[in-house]
Amino acid sequence: MAFGIDRLLADAELRKPLLGKRVALVAHPASVTADLTHSLDALVALGDLNISAAFGPQHGIRGDKQDNMVESEDFTDPIYNIPMFSLYGEVRRPSGQMMSAFDVVLVDLQDLGCRIYTFITTLLYVLEEAAKHGKSVWVLDRPNPAGRPVEGLTLREGWESFVGAGPIPMRHGLTLGELGHWFVDHYKLDVDYRVIEMSSYAPDAAPGYGWPLDDRVWINPSPNAPNLNMARAYAGTVMLEGATLSEGRGTTRPLEIFGAPDIDARAVIAKMRAFAPQWLDGCTLREIWFEPTFHKHAGTACHGVHIHAEGAAYDHEAFKPWRLQALAFKAIRLLYPEYPIWRGLEFKYEYTDDVLAIDVINGGPLLREWVDDPESTPADLDALTLPDEAAWIEARKPYLLY
């Protein structure tokens, strides 16, 4: 198969509309070709395009910023002498000055298929500013490693943020190119938008179910996205960023594990199995101990759980990472009714104010309220979530390219 960048490089006809125009690139470390050449280097090497600027999303174009909410600076590329603008620094949206540096912007970002992952918000902001300034946006499409399944509550009106680009569920099941088409229609953007589609992409095919295991090497799109297992689990484990539990930052398996010094992980797993065993289908939970070297509970032994969405036990359609992580919170609440699961208002998640991080992440308070209600049942959460999921599966149909 070929990703969008590889098709653009190989086909001069696809590039014809770019000739004679100033072309910018939005990229990060996973923006590489099939032979692992960075897209910026590959585009410049063609010799027929005028690459005039580049942009980096959260974590920087070099991917060197380890944690969330660590901003990147603008700089001049020392090799090509072009401006490298940060879209996670002084601004989140490209400024008028930045927009004046190009005619067409190529967006070549490896996404994880989750609403919270800020690269999709960056795409939305680029589309909105391009509409205002009369610029063209092309997405060089890449796989969604989480595949087509849909899961989670839809973001509620008024809860939009940099980690909530619109009323979509946590796990949306679209590629970045497909999602761009939805953004254009939903927000009624008058913008010249084009997707350079992948060829031979089979998002429902085993064993990768969205990620071509035999064709492409995994490159971290952000520092704590180290492998496919993380990408599959992320729509659930990202909620840990709004909790006091460690999500494994400061270990080699971030956002695949969770734990804390003061929980009994074996008891948590047992309570999860007793409360909603159907939400554990399709994966394996393994009791672990870990000691983060930085971040939450740094230097302290944590008892925890490793989520394995891989191996013989993995069932792509059955695996429900968002419900699984909600279930873990619920089990802790049932075992330890006074446990301070949620990070407080003093933690201003992605620069929001006077709202709990867990609510920002979920696009509203419904998940937290379900966890904290001592009488709530699995059926109660399904009653909230299943209609959202069914509505999105229907709404996204016109935008499926593969």
N, C-alpha and C positions, 0 to 999 in steps of 0.2 A: 504494500500500500504506500501511498505518498501523502504527506501532510501538505497543507496549503503553501508553506514556504518552499517546499521541494518542487511543487508543481509550478510555482511562479518562477523559480530559478531555471527550470528545465524548458519552459515554453515561452518563447519570445513573443508569440501572439498575445498571451495573457498580459505581458508587460507593455504592450504597445500604448495603452492609454496613459502610461506613466512617463513616456518619453517626452523630454522637454519640460517636465514639471519638477518642482522641488518636492522631494519625497522625504518624509520623516518616518521613524520607526518607534513603536512602543514595545519594549522588550525587557526580559529578565534573563537569568542564567539558563533557564530551560528553553529559551528561544534558540534552538539549534536545528541544523539540518540533519538528514539521515546519517551523515558521516561525522556528526558532532561539531561541525563548524558553526560558530555563532552566526545568527542571521544577519547581524550588522556587517560582519566581515564578508559573508557570502554575497550580500547585496552590493557592497562596494566593489567587490572583485569582479562583478559582471562587467563593469565599465560603461554600461549604457544608461545607468540611472544616476540622477543627481541627488545623492543622499545629503540632505541639508541639516538634519537635526535628529536627535533621538530622545526618548522619554523613558524614565524608569518608574514603575509603580511602587507600592509598598515594599519595603526591604531593599529598594534600590535596583538600578539596572544591573549592578554587579552582584546583587543578592547578599551583600555583606552585613546587613543590619539584622542581628540575630532575633531580637524580641519585637513584639508589637509596640506601636507608638514610639518608635525610634526613627526620627526623620532623616532624610537624605538631603544633601546639598546639590545644587547645580554645579556643573564643572564643564570644562572643555576637554573633549577627548584628545589625549596626547598623540594618538596615531593619525586620526583623520581631521583633527582641528575643527570639529563641529560641536555645537552646544549640546550638552547632555542635561536635559531638564528633568527635575524631580517633580513627580506628581504625588509625592508624600513628603513634603517639606514645608516651605512657606505657603504653598497652595496645594489643594487637592484637584482643582480644575485647572486645565491649561489657561494661562492668562492671555490677554490680547497680544502681548509681546511674543509669547511662545507660539501662538497661532499664526503670527505673521512670518514665521520661519519656514513654512511649508505650504504646499498646495494640496497634497494628498498625504494622509498618514496611514501607514500599515500597522495594524495591531496584531502582534505575533506573541500571544501570551498563552502559556499552558495553564489552564484552569483546573479546578478540582470538582466542579459540579455542585458547589454548595453556595447558598445565598450569602453566607457570612464572609466568603473569600473575597477580598476587596478588589480583585482584578476585574470583577464584573461591574462594580460600581465605577471603577476607572473608565471602563468602556462606555458606560452610560454618560459620564461627564464629558468624555471626548466627543461623543455623538452630539450632545447638547451644545457644546461650544462650537463644533463644526457647523451645526445648523445655523448658529448665530453669525458665523464669519464666512459662510459660503465655501467651506472646505469639504473635501471628500474623505471618507473613511472606508478603508478596506480591512476586513479581518482575514488573516491567513489562518484558516481553521485548523484546529488540533482536537484530538479525542477528549471526551469526558471520561476520565478513568473510573468514575463511579457508575458509569453506564446510564441506562434509560430509567431505572426505577425512580419513583417519586415518593417523597416522605416528608412529613412535618407540617406544622401549622403555617398557614399563609400569613405573611406580615400584615398587621392591621394598620388601617389608615391612621396617620399621625405618628407612626413609629419608624418612618424612613430615617436612615442614617448612612454613614459611610460603610457600614456592614449590613445595610438593608436597602438595596437599590429599588425595591418596589414590591408589589403584592404578589410574591411568588413563594412557594414553600421552601423549606430548608434545603432539601435535595431536589433539584429541578429537572435533572435528566436531559439537559440540552447541552450542545457544544456552545462555545463562545460565539461562533458565527450565527448559530440559530437564535441564541438569546439576543444578539444584536438586532435581528429582524423583529423580535418581540418588543424590544425597547422602542424601536422606531415607530411601530404601530401603536403601542400602548400610550406613549407620551406624545404621539402625533408630531413627530419630528420631521421637518422638511429638510432632509439631508441626503446627499448623494452617498448611498451605502452599498457596499458590494462585499460578498464573501467569496474568497478563493477556496472552494470546497476541497476536501480530501478525496482521494480516489481509493476505491476498494476498502472503504471503512465499514466494518461490520460490528456495530455496537452491541448486538445481542449474541455474538458468537463466543463460545467457550474457547480457551480457558480465561481469556482476559476480560470479556464482557465490557468492552469500552476501551481497554488499553491493549494495543497489539503486542503481546508479550514476546512473540518470536521476531518482531520486526524492529522494535525500537528500544533503546536503552532508557532507563528512568533517570532523569536529571531533576534534582530538587527545584521546583518552581519557587519555593520559599525555603528558608533555612530549616524549618521544622516539618517539612514534607518529604521525608527520606525514602518513601517506597510506596508501592501500590496498596499495601495493607492499610497504611495511614490514610490514603485517599479514600478508601472504601469506608473506613470507620469515622472519618472526619465530620460528617453531617451530624454525628452524635457527640463525639469527643470534644468538638469545638465549644460545646456548652460548658465544659469544665473551666473555660476562661472566665466565666462568671461565677465560679464556685471557689471555695477555699481549698478544695482538694487539688492535688498536683495533677496536671495533665501530662507529666513526664518531661516538661522542659527541663533541661539540665541533665537529661539522660540520652541514650542513643536511640530510644524508641518513643519520641514525643508524639502525643495525640493518638497513640495506640493503647496507652495504659492510663490508669488512674489509681490514686491511693492517697493515704495520709498516715501520719504516725499514730493516730488515735482511733483507727477503725480496725475491725477484725474482718479482713477481706474474705476469709472462708465463710464467715457468718453472712456477709453481704451477698455472696454468690448464692448461698442456700436460700436466703430470703427472696432473692430475685426469682429463683426457680419455683419457689412456693407461690409467689404472688402473681406472676404472669409468665409461665414457662413458654408460651407461644411466641414471646418477644425475644427469645434466645435462639430461635431457629436459625440455621444457616451459618453458624460460627462456633468457635470454641472459646470458652473463657478459662484462663489459667491463672491460678493464684501465684503471686510473685512478691518479692521484696525488692525495693530500689531506694537509692539515696541520690537525690538530685544534687548536682554540683553547683547549680545556681537556680534562681527563681524560687517559687513557693517550696517551703520546707527544705531549703538548701542545707546540705550537710546532715540531714536527719533521716534515719531509716523509716521508710514508708511501707506499710502493708497494702498491697494493691492487687489489681486485676489487669491482665493483658488480654485484649480482644484480638482474636486471630480470625480475620476474614480471609482465610487462605487455606490451602491444603485440601485434603480429601473431604473434610467436613463442610467446606464452604458451599453454600447454596445462594447463588446471586439473587434470585427472586425472593427467597425467604428472608434473607438478611435485612434487618431493620435497625440501622445504627442509631437513629434518633430515638426510637422507642426503647432500645436497649439502654442508652445512657439515661433516659428519663426513668427507667426502671431502677437503675443503680441509685439514682438520687432518692427515689421512693423507698428503696430498701433501707438506705441509711436513715431516712426520716423515721421509718417504722422501728428500726433497731435503736436509734438514738434520738428520741423526740426533740431534745433541746440542742441537737448538734447544729453549729452555725454553718450550714452548707453554703449560703450565698455570700459573696463578697458585698460589702456595704456601699453606701452612697459616696463614701470618701474615695472609692475607686472609680474614676471617671473613664469608663470604657470608650475608647475611640473618641475621646474629647466630648462625650455627652455629659449632661449635668442633671443632677437631681432625679436620676432614674437608676435602677439597679442594672448592673451589667447583664445579668441573666435575662432580664426583660428586653434589653436592647438586642441581645443575641437572638431571642426568639420572636422579635417583632411584636411584643406585647406580653402581658403578665400571665397568660393562661397556663403555660407549662408550669411555672413556679407555683401558681395557686393550686394546681392539681397535685403537685408533690407535697405541698404543705397541708393540704386538707386531709385529716386523719381518716375520713370516711370515704375518700375517693377510690374508685376501682379502675382497672384497666379499661373496662367498657366506657367509663366516663371520658377518658382521654381519647379513645377511638371515636366517641360521639362528636367530639370537637374537631378531630383531625381528618377522619375519613371523608367528610364532605369537601374539605379543602383540597385533599389529594385528588379526588375524583374530578373536581372542577378544573384543576390545573391540567390533568391528563387530557381533558377535552379541549381546554383553551390553547394548549401548545401544539395541537395536531397540525395546524396550517404552517407551522414553522419548522417542522422536521425535514431536514435535507437528506437524511440517510435512512 
